Amino acid sequence: MKTSNGINKIATISILALVFIGGFLVFYKLKPVSDPTKESSSASNAQQKWETKTDEQASVTVTVTPIVDISLQSKEWKFDVVMDTHSVELDQDLLKITVLVDDRGKEYKPLNWEGLVGGHHREGMLTFNQITPLPKSIEIKISDVGGVVRSFMWQLK
């Protein structure tokens, strides 16, 4: 009887181990596997044109990334804005200190800011109306963050 109990315990442990390993493999097998060649080819077009721009001045890092297609097909142009510092309070009103400038020098105010206010780390989304006709380039200017003007430019045509 001792041997049958020992065999039963070994069999039970073996079955549990197989179930655990099987579940583990099924879980990871069901996860979609990304194809780096497909991602890089489709993302490379967007990254070349809509790349992230970074400005590091006056102890503040500001990063701006277009998050929608900047074209006439998009009624609103949206930009992800991230600001980081260890020394300056980031409590500026981005609706007042940010403009979108076209290639002719005309300035457009943002429609909306969705994001954090204040602190040493801010992240959010600035939204602008599309510009018609489509300019050759656009520039986002953010003033008075750390006492400097920051410029982020993208070529559209």
Secondary structure, 3 states (H helix, E strand, C coil): CHHHHHHHHHHHHHHHHHHHHHHHHHHHHHCCCCCHHHHHHHHHHHHHHCCCEEEEECCEEEEEEECCCCCCCCCEEEEEEEEEECCCCCCCCHHHHEEEEECCCCEECCCEEEECCCCCEEEEEEEEECCCCCCCEEEEEEEEECCEEEEEEEECC
